[in-house]
């Protein structure tokens, strides 16, 4: 399968969450500073990422990502400060937000 097994201490988040979480979290900050979803995702895919961080967040589910962000911040504090809640982004961005809050 081409996978490499690693052993990590027990703690908050799987290895993937601990590495991918900061990437996704940091990509959310430019949204709060006025950048568009397209600008962020185009920049990241231009740098070689297979999919933009914002598109990936939408695919995973903004509610899931927001929950993971809160857990990681609870355990890692200032090492992983959260971006703002994604709730307002859904109403203004046209994202699918299929697993977001009802209504």
C-alpha positions as CSV (number, residue, x, y, z in Angstrom):
1,X,0.0,0.0,0.0
2,X,3.0,2.3,0.3
3,X,2.2,3.4,3.8
4,X,4.7,4.0,6.6
5,X,3.7,3.1,10.1
6,X,4.7,5.5,12.9
7,X,4.2,5.2,16.6
8,X,3.1,8.2,18.6
9,X,2.2,8.8,22.2
10,X,-1.4,8.6,23.2
11,X,-2.9,12.1,23.1
12,X,-5.5,14.4,21.5
13,X,-5.9,13.8,17.8
14,X,-4.6,11.2,15.5
15,X,-1.3,12.0,13.8
16,X,-3.2,13.1,10.8
17,X,-5.3,15.5,12.8
18,X,-2.2,16.9,14.5
19,X,-0.6,17.6,11.2
20,X,-3.6,18.4,9.0
21,X,-5.4,20.4,11.6
22,X,-3.0,23.3,11.8
23,X,-2.9,23.4,8.0
24,X,-6.6,23.7,7.7
25,X,-6.9,26.0,10.7
26,X,-4.3,28.4,9.2
27,X,-6.0,28.4,5.9
28,X,-9.2,29.7,7.6
29,X,-7.5,32.8,9.0
30,X,-7.3,34.6,5.6
31,X,-11.1,34.2,5.2
32,X,-11.5,36.3,8.3
33,X,-9.1,38.9,6.8
34,X,-11.1,39.2,3.6
35,X,-9.5,36.7,1.2
36,X,-11.9,34.6,-1.0
37,X,-12.2,30.9,-0.9
38,X,-10.9,30.8,-4.5
39,X,-7.8,32.9,-3.7
40,X,-6.9,30.6,-0.8
41,X,-7.5,27.3,-2.6
42,X,-5.9,28.5,-5.9
43,X,-2.8,29.5,-4.0
44,X,-2.5,26.1,-2.2
45,X,-3.2,24.0,-5.3
46,X,-0.7,26.2,-7.1
47,X,1.9,25.2,-4.5
48,X,1.2,21.5,-5.3
49,X,-1.5,20.5,-2.8
50,X,-3.9,18.2,-4.5
51,X,-6.9,20.1,-3.2
52,X,-7.4,23.4,-1.6
53,X,-7.7,23.6,2.2
54,X,-11.1,25.3,2.1
55,X,-12.5,22.7,-0.3
56,X,-11.1,19.9,1.9
57,X,-12.8,21.5,4.9
58,X,-16.1,21.6,3.1
59,X,-15.7,18.0,2.1
60,X,-14.8,16.7,5.5
61,X,-17.6,18.8,7.1
62,X,-17.1,22.2,8.7
63,X,-18.9,21.0,11.8
64,X,-16.4,18.1,12.2
65,X,-13.5,20.4,11.6
66,X,-14.8,23.0,14.0
67,X,-15.2,20.3,16.7
68,X,-11.7,18.9,16.1
69,X,-10.3,22.5,16.3
70,X,-12.0,23.0,19.7
71,X,-10.6,19.7,21.1
72,X,-7.1,20.4,19.8
73,X,-7.1,23.9,21.2
74,X,-8.3,22.6,24.5
75,X,-5.4,20.2,24.7
76,X,-2.7,22.3,23.0
77,X,-3.8,25.9,24.0
78,X,-1.7,28.6,22.4
79,X,0.1,26.1,20.2
80,X,-3.1,25.8,18.1
81,X,-5.4,28.8,18.4
82,X,-8.7,28.3,16.6
83,X,-9.9,30.3,13.7
84,X,-13.4,31.7,14.1
85,X,-16.5,29.6,13.9
86,X,-17.3,28.5,10.4
87,X,-21.1,29.0,10.9
88,X,-21.1,32.5,9.3
89,X,-19.1,31.3,6.4
90,X,-21.8,28.9,5.3
91,X,-24.4,31.6,5.0
92,X,-22.2,33.9,3.0
93,X,-20.0,31.6,0.9
94,X,-22.2,29.2,-1.0
95,X,-20.5,26.2,0.6
96,X,-22.5,23.1,0.7
97,X,-22.2,22.8,4.5
98,X,-24.3,19.6,4.2
99,X,-23.4,18.4,7.7
100,X,-23.7,21.8,9.4
101,X,-26.3,23.0,11.8
102,X,-29.9,22.3,11.0
103,X,-32.0,25.1,9.6
